[in-house]
Amino acid sequence: MSKESEAATAKNRYLTFMLDQEHYGVEILRVKEIIGYQKPTHIPRTPSYVLGVLNLRGVIIPIIDLRTKLGMVSVEPDTYTAIIIAQIHNSSIGFVVDQVQEVAAFSDEAIGEPPEFGAEVNTAYISGIAKSEKQVAMLLDLERIFDSQEAQSLQQLTD
């Protein structure tokens, strides 16, 4: 399958997951793999949302608590907790989610503009709201959640 046809079949396809009993999604083309939760090795003097690093088949991956990064209360991992390894600003970064749901395809018409709540609430990292018969999911733009300087700092943890 060519890159063009692969991109066409992946258009509007998102890996959906749960955070704080809400549905979220990220572009499937950003996702490298999904693994069960493993306790990362803590790195001192890192931001509170950085849980540490994992050695994944010889590659060191920074692990982020997505709840903390998005301003939610962190919770203890359970049997449903997973780590999604994604490509963000040319770096592999793992982020912890409460539960992975499915790969969902949303039509262009099913994806609406993100809400605006005023200056007090930062929704810049939400690229859209997707609606289906089963769910409403906030679609996250990972490159807005982690700007290039943050991604570079996280990558330096692995060097």
C-alpha positions in Angstrom: 0.0 0.0 0.0 1.4 3.4 -1.0 1.9 6.2 1.5 -0.8 8.2 -0.3 -3.4 5.4 -0.1 -2.5 4.6 3.5 -3.0 8.3 4.4 -6.3 8.3 2.5 -7.6 5.3 4.4 -6.4 6.8 7.7 -8.1 10.1 7.1 -10.4 11.0 10.1 -9.4 7.8 11.9 -8.6 8.2 15.5 -7.5 6.0 18.4 -10.0 6.8 21.1 -9.4 6.5 24.8 -10.7 7.5 28.1 -9.4 10.1 30.5 -11.5 11.0 33.6 -14.6 9.2 32.2 -14.5 11.4 29.0 -13.7 10.2 25.5 -10.7 11.6 23.6 -9.0 10.7 20.3 -5.7 11.2 18.6 -4.9 10.7 14.9 -4.1 7.1 14.2 -1.2 8.0 12.0 0.6 9.5 15.1 0.2 6.3 17.1 3.2 3.9 17.0 2.0 1.4 19.5 0.0 0.7 22.6 1.4 -1.1 25.6 0.0 -2.0 29.0 1.0 0.2 31.9 4.5 -0.3 33.2 5.9 1.8 36.0 8.5 4.2 34.4 11.9 5.0 35.9 11.5 8.4 37.6 13.8 11.2 36.5 14.4 13.9 39.2 13.8 17.6 38.5 11.4 17.1 35.6 8.0 18.7 35.3 5.2 17.1 37.3 3.5 15.7 34.2 6.7 13.7 33.3 6.4 10.3 35.0 9.8 9.1 33.9 11.2 6.9 31.1 10.7 3.4 29.9 13.2 1.1 28.1 11.0 -0.3 25.3 13.0 -2.9 23.3 16.2 -0.9 23.7 14.7 2.5 23.0 14.2 5.0 25.9 10.8 6.6 25.7 9.7 9.6 28.0 6.4 8.8 29.7 3.8 11.6 30.3 0.8 11.6 32.6 -1.7 13.1 30.2 -4.2 13.7 33.0 -1.7 16.0 34.7 -0.6 17.7 31.5 -4.2 18.5 30.7 -4.9 19.8 34.3 -6.8 16.8 35.6 -6.2 15.0 38.9 -3.8 12.1 38.5 -5.0 8.7 39.6 -3.3 5.4 40.4 -3.0 3.0 37.4 -5.3 0.0 37.2 -5.7 -3.0 34.9 -7.2 -0.8 32.2 -4.4 1.8 32.2 -2.4 1.9 29.0 0.5 3.8 27.5 0.1 5.1 23.9 3.4 5.6 22.2 3.0 8.5 19.6 5.2 10.4 17.3 5.2 14.1 18.4 7.5 16.7 16.8 9.7 13.8 15.4 10.1 12.3 18.9 8.5 9.2 20.4 6.6 10.0 23.5 4.4 7.8 25.6 1.4 9.1 27.4 -0.7 7.3 30.0 -4.4 7.0 29.5 -7.1 5.5 31.7 -8.4 3.1 29.0 -7.9 2.6 25.3 -11.2 2.3 23.5 -11.0 1.7 19.7 -9.9 3.0 16.4 -12.9 5.1 15.2 -13.5 6.6 11.8 -15.4 9.9 11.8 -16.9 11.5 8.7 -15.9 15.1 7.9 -19.5 16.1 8.9 -19.2 14.4 12.3 -16.2 16.5 13.3 -17.1 20.0 14.6 -15.0 22.9 15.7 -13.6 22.9 19.2 -15.6 24.8 21.8 -14.5 28.2 23.0 -14.8 28.8 26.7 -13.1 32.2 26.9 -9.6 33.2 28.0 -9.8 31.3 31.3 -9.9 27.9 29.6 -7.1 26.8 27.2 -8.6 24.6 24.5 -5.9 25.2 21.9 -4.9 21.5 22.1 -8.4 20.4 21.0 -8.5 20.1 17.2 -12.2 19.2 17.1 -15.2 17.5 18.6 -16.2 14.2 16.9 -19.7 12.8 17.2 -20.9 9.3 16.5 -23.9 7.2 17.5 -21.8 5.8 20.4 -19.8 8.7 21.7 -18.6 12.3 21.6 -14.8 12.5 21.6 -12.5 15.5 22.0 -9.9 15.2 19.3 -6.4 16.2 20.6 -3.7 17.8 18.6 -0.6 16.3 20.2 1.7 18.9 18.7 -0.3 21.6 20.5 -0.2 19.8 23.8 3.6 19.4 23.6 5.2 22.4 21.8 8.4 21.7 19.9 10.5 23.0 22.8 8.8 20.6 25.3 9.2 17.7 22.9 12.9 18.5 22.5 13.3 18.7 26.3 11.6 15.3 26.6 13.8 13.9 23.9 16.9 15.1 25.8 15.8 12.8 28.7 16.5 9.9 26.4 19.8 11.0 25.1 
